[in-house]
Amino acid sequence: MTACAASDAGDDPSVRAASPPASTTRPDLPRFAAALQISASLLWIPQAAAIAFAIGNIADGAPAQAAILPALCVFVIGILRAALERAGATRAYDAARAHLSTMRARAAAAVATRSPLDALRPSSGLVASTLTEQADAIVPYLARFQPLRISAAVVPPIILGFVFVFSWVAALALLMAAPVIPIFMALIGWQAKAASERQLTRMGNMNAFLLDRLRGLATIRAFDAVDSTALRLRANAEELRTSTMAVLRVAFLSSAVLELFAALGVALVAVYVGFHFLGELNFGAWGGKLTLAQGLFVLLLAPAFFEPLRDLSSVWHDRAAGQAGLEALDRITRGGTKIVGGPESTAVEVSGALSVWIDGLTFRHAESANATLSDFALSIDPGEHVAVMAPSGGGKSTLLALVAGLSSPDNGIVRLGGEPMNHASAAHLRACIAWLGQPPHIFSGTLRSNITLGRPGIGRRDVAHATEAAHIAHLAAQRGHAMIGENGAGLSGGETLRLALARAAVGIRPGLILVDEPTAHLDSVTATEITDRLLAIAEGTTLVVATHDPALAARMDRVVMLPAPAQLEVLA
């Protein structure tokens, strides 16, 4: 067993990464923030009482000085209300931002564990859009809508009770207008949610389309498709604009509906109080007559009864956008084919080359009716160099991915260095593997940063040895600290492959090197040079290469042919 294969399942981070994430669609309600805002709203009741009491006393002939104490009470309570409102809003916003950060981290971790063999894996543009624009809509939903929803359920009944103490007719007028508002808001809310989901979907598709076209800009120019691509991009932008305006129309409609019924409710109370003072309506005050102070108190409470509902209506579109954002995050967090274990890996010492033992391996892609590999078996000795050949779609790249634990097989087992590739050991085993994909991805950055990839403990001398081994020392001297473009812009195909080889050669020597089509799309001279460098770097290390190149295969110790999923022919 090699040193890299040792693992402790109890402390392995891959085990934690493999556990299913918590749902993002049911965040905890900001109850404390809502309690602060509810307290601020209810403080209007003593404020209104103080105002009504002062005006009533002055109307009854009391001196103007009698209004000083009520005015002071109104001032002090107003400051307290403002402080509570600010504290509640700040607390709600901070809690919402913290919750969003947690959800974003969970979603990013879920995307990082999605297998490259997953055909339903979301595009980079869609993931970026979901984690940025769509996720940003969650903050107003949690920080504004959720506290206001609680406030709208608590404050109006309390205010209604105070109105009911002085006039059951005024309370009845408010009660008649109030139930209609939630009904219409619910109906409009369903429409708003559907419109928001359509708008967010179009936004994600737009970002994915734009990113895909930017990546393929050279191909678009080569086929003279710039104008047609621009026209399609303009059409997508127009669809996005239309869907955005549809969401805004629904938001304005919800506010208009609430204002209409709120105005009717306040008007009914005002009409009743006015005619009651004129002596035209002598009922509704529990057998007596409202005083001026009592009537003003009822009138001041009537708008406050609808204020929480009005505030809720003003942020009703936040609910639709926020829920759509939560569901979008949930979609990329849950489901899909996962890599074995987690993405974490720790640099560990490798005591030697790894053996590879595969038995009964079966794998079928989710979108395919037939198995790519069926009951496959293979044994590779430590330090052996093996070429895997098959027709296109025959399972070469899939086999390498399964060996590296980038997906779980439907059946069978993979052992590296005698250790099974499972959730407990995957991260440690992957730390012993060097992977060269097709094509190798080059990040925007310097040559050195693309070789080290942020791995700790790799110094200048290690990088110099790796560039020498990959025969790109001259390129490193020419480039220095110059930037390389995304996807290797500015590098030739051969230079890109040599850079990927330098990655495999730098730092701790791997126990297993997996390479996918290293000589594809290269001329014969460059292909021979890449093969020479690959074999030199892999000396003393187990090497498995998926290839169509007979010249490369001929230089391996063994060639494994995969002519069909159910057949295996081994040629010495």
N, C-alpha and C positions, 0 to 999 in steps of 0.2 A: 504494500500500500504506500502511496506517496504521501508526503506531509500535507499536501493541499487537500487531501480527501478527508482528513479528520474533521469532524463537526460535532456540535452539540445541539440536538434538535430542540432542547428546551430554550436555548438562548439564540437560536438562529433567527436573524431578522427576516429571512425569507419565509419562515413559518408565519410570522405576523403579517407579512405582506400578502400571503395567500389567503388570509381570512377574509370573508366577505365584508365590504365596507358598510357602514351604517347608511341608512337611507338619507338622502338629501332633501326629500320632498316634505319632511315633517320636522322642521326646525323648532326648537323650544321657543315659546312665546316670551317676549320681553315683559314679564309681568311687573317687575319692580318699576321699570320705566313707565309702564301704563298706570301704575298706582300713583306715581308722582304727577302725571298729567291729569288723572282723574281728580286728585286733590286740588290741583290748580283750577280746574273747571268748577268744582263744587264751592270753592271760596267766593265765587260770584254771588252765591245766595246771601251771605252776610253783607257783601258789598251792596247788592241791590236793596237789602233791608235797610241799610244805613242811609242810602240815597232817598229811598221812599220815606223813611222816618223823618229826615231833615226837611224835605219838601212839604210833607204833611204838617209838621209843626209850624213851619213858617206860614203856610196857608191858614192855619188856625189862629194866627196872631202872635206867635212866639217871636221874640227878638231874633235878629240875624245871628247874634252870638251863639244861639242854640245850635246852629249848624256847624260850629267849629269842631266839636267832638266827633260827630258823624263823618265830617270831611276828613279828619285825621284818621279815623278808622278806615275809610275808603282808601286813603293814601297808603297806609301801612299794609293793608290787605293786598292792594295792587302790587306793591313791591314783592310781597311774599308769593303772590300768584306768578309773577314774572320769574322769580327765582326757581320755583318749583317747575314751571314749564320748561325753562332752560335746562335745569338738571335732568328732567325726564327725557328731553330731546337728545341731550348729550349722551346720557346713559344708553338710550336706545340705539343711537348711531354707533357708539363704540362697540356695543354688543353685536350689532349687525355686521360691522366690519370684521370683528374677530371671527364670527361664525362663517362669513364668506371666505376668509383666509383659510379656515379649516377645510371648508368644502372644496376650495380650489386645490389645496394640497392633496386632498384625498382623490380628487378627479385626476390630477396630474400623475399621482402614483398609480392610479388604475390604468391610465393610458400607457404609462411606462411598462406595465406588466402585460399589456396586450401582445399577443404573439404576432410576429411578422407573417405567419402563415394564415392569419385571420383575414378572410376576404371581406368581412364586414367591418374591419377596423376603420374608424373615422379618418378622414383626410386631415392633413396638418392644418389646412385653412379652416376647416370646420371646428377643429379642436381649439385653435387660436381664437376664433370668433366666440365660441362657447365660454372659454375661460376669461374673456375680456368683456366685449360688449354685452353679451347675453347675461353673464354673471353679474355685471354691474347693476342690472335691473333688480337684483335680489336685495340690495341695500335699502332702497326706498320702501320696498315691500315689507322688510323686517322692521326698519326704523320708523316708518311713518304709518303704514297701513295697519300693521298688527296692533300697536298701542291704541290707535284710533278706533279699531274694531272693538276692543275691550271697553274703551271709553264710551262708545256709542251704545253699548249694551248696559252700562251701569249708570251713567249720568242722567239721561232722559227720565227713567223711572223715578229717580230721587227728586228731580225738579218737579215732575208731575205730582208727586206726593205733596210737596209744599204748596203748589197751586191748588190742589184738591182741598187742602185745609181751609182756604178762603173762599173758593168758588168751584162747585162741582161742574157748573156749565162751562167755565173756562178750561177745566181739566178735560171735560168731554170733547171740546173743540180740538184741543191738542191731540187727544187720543184718537180722534177720527182721522186726522191727517197723517199721524205717525205710521200706522201699519202699511199704508200704501207705498211709502218710500222704500222700505226693504224689499218689497215684492218687485217693484220696477227695477231697483238696483240689481237684484239677483238675475232678472231676465236680461238686463243690459250686460251684466257681468259675464254671463255665458258667451254672449256675442263678442265682448271685449277679449276674453281669454282666447277664443278661436282666432280672432284677428291678430292678437299678439303672437300666437304660435306660428301662424302663417308668415308674419313679418320676420320673426326670428329665424325661421327656416330659410326664407329667401336671403336673409343677411348671411347666414352660414354658407349657403350655396354660392352666393356672390363672392365671398372671401375665398372659398375653395377654388372657384373658377378662376379668379384673378391670380391666385398663387400658382395654380397649375400652368396658366398661360405665361406667367413670368419665368417659370422654370423652363418652359419649352420655347422661349423667345427665339432662340437661334433656329429651331426647326420651323417655327412660324415664318420667319424671314426667308428661310431657304425655300419654302413652298409658296412664297408670295401670298400668304394668308393674313397679312397684317390688317387689311381693310375689313375682311369678313369677321376677324376676331374683334376688331374695334366696334363693328356694328352689333355683334352679339353682346359685347360688354355694355354697350349703351342700352340695349333692350333690357338686360338684366337690371341695370341701374334704374330704368324707368319703372320696372315692376316693383323694385324695392321702394321707390318713391311713392307709388300708388298704394302699396300695402301700409306704409308709414302713415299716410294721410287717412287711410281707413281706420287705423287705430286711434288717431286723434279725433276723428269724427265721433267715434263711439264714446271717447272720454268726455267730449263736450256735451254729448247727448245725456250722459248720466248726470252731469252737473246741472243741466237745464231742467231735468225732471225733478231733481231734489229742490231746486230753487222755487219751482212752481208750487209744489205742495207745501213747502215751508212757508212761502208767502201767504198761501191760502189759510194755513193754520194760524199764523200771527194775525192776519186780517180778521179772522173770525173772533179771536180773543179781543182785539181792539174794538171791534164793532160792539161786542157784548158789553165791555166795560163802559164804553161811551154811552150807549143807550141806558145802561144801568144808572149812571150818574144823572142822566136826564130824567129818570123816573119812568121810562118807557118799559123797561124790563126789570121787574121787581122780584124776580126769583133767581135762584142759583147761588145765593150767598148764605145758605143754611138758615133761611127764615129771617135774616137781617138784611142790612144794607152795607155795602162796602164803603169804608172810609176812603178818603183820597190816598192815604198812605198804603192801604191794602190794595186798592186798585192799581196804583203805580207799581207796587211790588209784583203783582200778577203780570202786568204789562212788561216789566223788565225781565221777568223770568221766561216769558213766551219765546223770545228769540234765542235765549240760552238753551231752551229745550231742544231746538233744532240745530244748534251750533255743532255738537258732536257729529250729527248726521251730515251736516253740510261739510264739515272737515273731512269726514270719511268719503263723501262723494268726490271731493276735490282730488283725492289720491286713489280713487277707485281703479284708475288705469294702472296704478302701481301694482295692484293685486294681480291683474291679468299678466302684465309683463314679468312680475316677480315669480309667479307660479310657472310661467312658461320657461323662465331662466332656470328655476329649480329642476324642472323636468328635463331640460336639456343637459344640465349637469348630471342628473341621475342616469340619463341614457348612456353617457360616455363613461360613467363610473361603474355601472353594472353590466353584466353580460359579457359576451365575447369569449374568445379562446385566450387563455392566459399562458404565459411562460411558466415553466416549472420553477417553483420557489419565487423569489423576488429578484429585483434588478440589482440589489446590493452585492458587492463583491469586495473582498479584502485581499490585498497583495500578500501572498504567502509563499514560502519557500517550496520549491518542487525538487524532490530528491531524485527524480529521474523521469524518463518518458512514461507516458500512461498507456496501458493496454486498453483496448476497446473490445467489449463483448456484448453482442446483440443477440437476443433470442425471442422468436415469436413476435417480431415487431409488425404491427398493423396500424395503418393510419389512413383515414379518409378525410378529405377536405369537406367542410360543411356544405359547400355549394355543389359537390360532386356526388354522383350516384355510385361511382366505382372507387374502390380502395386504391390509393396511390402506391402503398406498400402493403403486402399481405403475407403474414407469417414469415417475415424476413429474418434471416439469421446470418451473423457474420462475426468473425473473431480476428482481431488484429493484435499482433504482438507489440510490446513496447519497442519503440524506435523504428518500426516498419513504415515504409512509404507505400501508400495504396492509392490508386486512381479508381474512381467510380465513374463508369460510363453508361449512358443510356440515351435513347432518343429523347427529344425535347418533350417535357412533361412526364418523363419516366420515373421521376422521384429522386433525382440526384440532390437537388437543393433541399428537398424535404428531409432526406436522410441526414444531411449535415445539420439541419436545424434541430432535428430530434436528438441527435448525438449531443448537441450543445444545450439541450433542455429549453429551446425556444418555443416548444409546444409539447404537450403531453400526448403520447401515443394512445390510440384506442385500446391497444392490447400490447403485451410484450414488455420487455425490460431492456434498459441500456445500463451497462456498468462501465465506469472509467476507473482504471487502476484498482479494480475489484470493488469499488463503491457504487451502489445503485444511484442513478440520477433521479432524485426525488426532491420533495419540498424541503427536506431537512438538510440535504447536502448540495443542492443545486448551486447556490451562491458560491460556496467554497470550491466546487468543481469547476465552475465557469472561470474562477480566478486563475486556473491552471491552463486555460484554453486561449489560444490566439485565433481570432476569426477574421478572415478576409472575405467580405461579401462581394456580390456582383451588382452594380459596381461599388467599390469602396467609397464611402461618403467622406467628402472633404468639407470641413467647416470653414467659415470665413474667419481668418486669423493668420498668424505667422506659421512658418514651416515647423518651428519648434512646438508650438501649441498643438498643432495637428498630429505631431508624433507622440507627445506625452499625454495628451487628452486629459490633463488635470490630474494624472496619477502622482501620488506623493512619492518622494524619495528618488526621483529621477533627476540626475544632475546633468551638467553640460557634457561631462565625459561620456555618460551613457548615451546621450543624443549623438555625440560625435561618432561613437562606435557603431550605433545603429545606422547612421547615414553612410558610413564607410561600407557596412555590410550590404546595404541596399544599393550602393553605387549612386547615391545622390549627394555626396559630399560637395561636389562642384556646384550643385543647385543650391545647397545650404549656404555656400560661400557667396554666391551671386545674390541670393534673395536677402540674406541677413534677417533683418526685422521687417522686411516688406510684407504687406498683407497679401494673402491668397483669397481669391473670390469664393463665394459659396459654390459647392459642387465642383471645386477645383478649377474655377475659371482662371485662365492663364497658364494652366498646365496641360501638357500633352497626355495622351492615354498611358504611355509608358511611364511618364513621370508620376502620374497618379498611382499606378500600381507599385512603383518603387517606394513612394511615400507610405503606402499601406504596408509594404514589407518592413519598412523601418519601424512602424508601429509595433509589428510583431516581434522585432528583434530587440527593442529597447527594454531596459530594466531586467526584471527577473525572467529567466528562460522558461518558456511555457513547456508543459508536458505533452501538449497535443496542439497541433496546428490544423485548422479546418479552412480550406480554401475553395471558393466557388468560382469556376471559370476564370482563372487568372490570365489566360492568354487570349480570351475572346476579343475580337475586333482589333487585334494587333497584327502588324506585319511580321513576317517570319523572323527577321533579324531581332526585332524587339522582343518577340515571343521567346526566342532562344535565350536572350539576356535575362528576361524575367524568370525563366525556368532555372537558369544557372543560379541566380540570386536566391530563389526560393529553396532550392536544394541545399545551398550553402548554409542558409539560416536554419533550415530544418535538420541539419546534421545532428544525429544523436537524439532527435525528437520524433515522436510519432506524427506522421503527416497523412492526412486524408484529403484528396483533391477531387472535386467534381469537375469533369471536363469532357469536351468533345474533341480535344486536340490529340490525335494519335501520337504526335511527336512527344508531347508531354507525358502521355500515358506510357510510352515506351521506356521512359527513364525512371519509372516507378518500380518498386520491388514486385508489385502485384497489381493486376487489373481486375476489378470486379465489374461484371457486366449486368445491367438490369434491363433485359429486353422486354420484360413484361412484369406486372406486379406479382404474379404468382410463381415466377420462375427466377432462378438464380444460377448463373453459370460463373464459375471462378476460373480464370485463366492464369496460369503461372507466368 
